[in-house]
């Protein structure tokens, strides 16, 4: 999920017991040795793992002029010494929002809802709990223009509860999260007037989709996207799946960099939630992006709107957001996609408009990273 790495987590990691930490490994998967760009791509991936100190990482590149390439390096789990592979599933965090936005736009294409539909009309039960719900639209929720309070980024109590009781937090329903951390909070601004990232808005979009269809969000994603595209490693529902990459965080309180596992925090923060709960794989994300940007999932008009920066007054990097899509400017290139991150991982998935290239990058260690090399991959 896209949000800040807050100080409480750093305190937790800095004081973690040494028995939970292990040195970084170095193990590489060469399944794509035959690929003409294998050496160049593998070098980029190897250097990325070194630079980020990640236990493991995956890079996926798909271009129209040559076959897809996937590389994996390092470990998906340190305790069992399981190597990361090109097929390893992993938490994608806020890239989930791209899936949810595509599903909402499918409903709009079918006439089930309108992007101008009001929150109070779609979810009357929240109208008394969220101020301005009579003005907040589906469009506002998709584009982070609603002004709705976002506890994932802003609420210290949410962060403390996640650290103190990850199991309990993981069991909370969307309605319970909204009730405890969102309802009764003032809006940041008049809906539509400013941009501010809100995971809460996507929690509400999940509830809207469920109410309109009478089906769980997981089932709708399966029927509308996952099954038609044969995405074998992609799901929203919570699962106990030992093959999913673990998550780790770097501890810098010694001369030798070490890491501690934080998978339970990652799972509690995201699993099963509309804002960041999907588990997927590099190949599945590549297939999804090719279908989405190839016009296979939503209408041409909806796709164009999805890629358009929605805040008319946007004049900076932070507000470059469409409908469920970040708009990246990398040199002369424009890319559409999303970042997804939590305490123990970072994932990025981008589609470069000019070259029709899809790039997916995952590492199982928290914190941001230098991704300037994306420009060379997107040429």
N, C-alpha and C positions, 0 to 999 in steps of 0.2 A: 504494500500500500504506500502511496506517495505521501510521506509526511516527514517531519523533522526527527532527527535522532536526538532525543532529549537527555538532559543531564542526569536524570534519575537512573537511566539505563547505564550510562557511563559509570556512575557510582557503583551500581550493582556489579558490573563487569570487572571493575578495578579491584573489588574486594572479594571476587569469587575464589573459592577454595582451589588450591593448586592441583588437587587430584582430578579435577574436571578439565584440565588443560593438556594439550599435546602439541608437539612441534609440527610445523607445516611440512607436508609431504611433497613429493614431486613424481607424479606418475601420469603418463600420457597415453591416450587412445588414438591409434592411427588407422581407424577403420576406413578412412577416405584417402589412402595413399595413392590411389589411381587417379585422383582428380587433378586436372592440369594446374589448378591454383593451390594445390594442397600445401606446398612448402610455404608460400607467401601467407596464406591464411593461418597455418599452424604457427608460424613465427609470431604473428600478431596475437594469437591466443596465448601462446607461451609467455610472451612479454607482459600481457595483461595480467596473467596470474601472478607473475613475479612482482609487478608494480602494486597490485592490490593485496598481496599476501593471502589470497583466497586459498582455502583447502582445495577447491575445485572450481572449474569454470567450463562453460560451453559457448561456442560461437557457431552461428548458422548464417550462411549467405546463400541467397537464391537470386540469380540473374537470368534474364531471358536468353542470353547468348551462351550459357553453359549450364550443366547440371547443378543441382543444389549441392552444397558442401556443409558438413557438420563435423566439428571437432570437439573433443572433450579432453580435459587435462585434470589430473589430481584425483581427489577423493570425494564421494558423495557423503560418506560417513567415516569419521576418524576412528571411532571405537571398534568398529568391525572391519576396518580397512577395506571397505567396498569402493572400488574405483568408479569415478564418474564416467559415464558412457554417453554416446551420442543419443541414446534413447532414454536417458534418465529423466523422469518427471520431476518438476519443481514448482514451487509456489511462484505465481506470477504477479502477486500483489495487485496494484492498481491497473495493470493491463486488463484486469477483469472488467474495468469500466468500458473498454472498447467493445467487449462482448455484450454487456448490458445495454449500451447505447445502440448497438446494431439490432438487438432484440426489440427495444422500444421503437426504433424506426421501422422495423418490420410491422409492428402493430399499427403504426401511423400509416404505413403504405396500404394496409388492409382496411383502414378506416375505423379501427377499433378505438383509437384515441386521436386527439389532435395535439400538436406541440403547443398550442395555445390553451389547452385544457387547464383549468385551475386546480391547484392542490386541494382546496377545500371541497371541490365537487367530486374529485376522484377518491379522496380519503376524508370524508366528513368527520371521522373520529379524531383527526388531528387538528381540526380547524380552531378549536379553543386552546390548543396546546402550543401552536406555532404562530406567532404574530405575523400578520400580513399574508396568511395562507390564501386569502381571497384574491391576492395579486400574484402570488407565485405560480408560475406555469411549468409545464413539463419541459419546455425549452430552457427556462431558468435553471432547473435542476440538472439537466444534461450538460449545460455550459458553465456551471459553477457561478451563476449570476443571481442566485436566490438570496444570498446573505445569511443563510441558515448556519447557526453555530456548529462548529466542527470539533467535537471533543478529542478526536484522534490527534489533532494538531495542537489544540488549545487548552485542554482540560487536564490539570495536574492530577485531579482525583482519578480520572480515567487511567492515566499512566501509572499511578500508584496501585490502583486495583489490579491492573494487568500484571505488574511485578509481584504483588503480594499473593494473588490468587489466579494464576493463569487458567487453571482447570475450571474454576467457577466462571471466569470471564468468557471462556470458550463455550460454556453452556447457555449463556444469555441469548435470548432471541432478539431479533431486530427491534421488536416492540419494547422489550425490556431495556435495551440500550438507549433507545429514543427517550423512554420515560425517565430513566435515571440521569442521562447526561445532556439531553437536548431540549426537552419540553420546558417551556417557561423562560427560556433564554431569549434575550432581545436579538433582533436581526442586526447584522453588521452594517447594513445599508438598505436603501430602498431597492426592492427586487428589480433587476435589469440595469441598474445604474453603475455598478462596479463588478469587478471580478474578485472572487476569493474562493480558493479551493475548499470543497466541502464533501467529505465522505458521507456525511449525514444525508445529503441530497440524493446520493445513490442508494442508501438504505431505503429511502422513501420511494425511489423508482422501482426497487425490487418489490415493495409492498403494492405499488400501483399495478405492476404487471401481474402479480398473483391475484389481486382482486378482480381485475378485468377478465382473466382467463379461467379462474377457478383452479389453477394448477400451480404447483410450486415453481419458483424461479429456476431451480435446477432442472425440472422436467421440461420447462419451456426452452431453456438453452439447449437441452438434449435434442428436442424435436426440431427447433428452428435452425440450429447451427451445428451442433456436435455430430449428430447422426447423419445428416445430409452430406457432411464433409468427411465422414469417417475419421473423426479425430479420436484415435484409440486411447490416448493418455490424458484426455481433457475432461474434467468434471468439476462441479461446484460443491456438491454435497460433502459433508465431513466424512473422512474415511481414516482408518488405521492402515496405512500403506507403507511398509518398510522400505519399498523401493524409491520413495520420494527423497530428494536431497535434504539432508539436515541443514540447519542454519547455524552460523557461528559468528562470534564477535571478537574483535581484536582487543587484547589486553596489553597495554604498554608500560606496565609497572615493573619491568625487568629489562636487562640488556638483551635478552633473547626474546623476540616477539613470539607470543603464544596466544592461543585462542580458547574460547570456552563455548560450549554448545548452548544455544538459546532457542532451539526448535519449539519448545513448549510455548514461548512467548509469541513466536511467529504464528503458530497455529491458533492461539487464543485471539490474536489481533485480527486475523483475517479469515480463516477457514469457514467456508459456507456463507460468507456475507457478500452482499451485492457490490460493495465498494472495493473488495480486494480478495475474494475467497477462492478463486479458481486455481486448480493445479493443472499443469499442462506440460508439454515438452517442446523442444526447439522445432522439431519437424511439424508438430501440430500447429504451433503458432505461425510457422511459415505458410502452411496450407490455409489457415484461417485468413491471414493477411492477403494472400493471393486471391482468395475468393472474394473477400470484402472489397478490395480496391479494384478487382476485376469486374465488379458489378453483378456478382452472382447472388448476393444476399439481400440487398436493398435496392430501391430504385435509383436511377441516375440522379434525380433531383435530391433525394435524401442523402446520397453519398456526397454530392457537391456541398450540401449544407453542413454535413458532418465535418468536412475539411475546412470550412470557412471560419475564420476567427470571428467569434460571436459578439465580442464587446466592441462597439463601433469606435470608442475612444481609445482603444488599446494602442499604446506607443512604447511598450517595453517588452521584455522577454517573458516575464511571469504571466502575462495575460494572454499569451498566444495559445488560445484554446478554442476548439470547435465544439462539436457535440460528441463528447467522449474521446476526443483526440487532441493530443498536444501537437502544436505546429513548431517544428524545429527548423532553425536557420543555421546551416553549417557551411560557412563560406558563401559560395554562389548557389548552393543547393538548398532545396526545401524538402523536408521529410515529415511524414505524418505517422504518429504512433503514440507510445506512452512509456513512461517509466513506472516500474513497480518496485517498491522496496519496503523492508521492515527492519527489525533489529538485526536479523541474521542473514539477509540476502539482498541482492540488487539485480533487477532484470530490466532490460530495455528491448523493445521491439519497434522497428521503424520501417516505413515504406518510403523509398525515394522516388518522387514523382517522375523526374526526367529519365532516369535509367531503369525504372520499374524494378528496382532492387529491394529485396527484403533482407534485413539484418536483425538477428536476435542475439542478444548477449546476456549471459547469466553468470553470476558468481555467488557462491554460498557463504559470503561474509558480508556483514552490514556496512553501511557507510557509502558515500558517493565515490565516484572514480573518474579518472580522466578518460573521456571517450572521444577525443579529437580525431582519432584514427577513423572514426565513422565516415568522415568526409571522403577519405580515400576509398573506402568500401562502396560508397554510394555513387562514385563517379560513373 
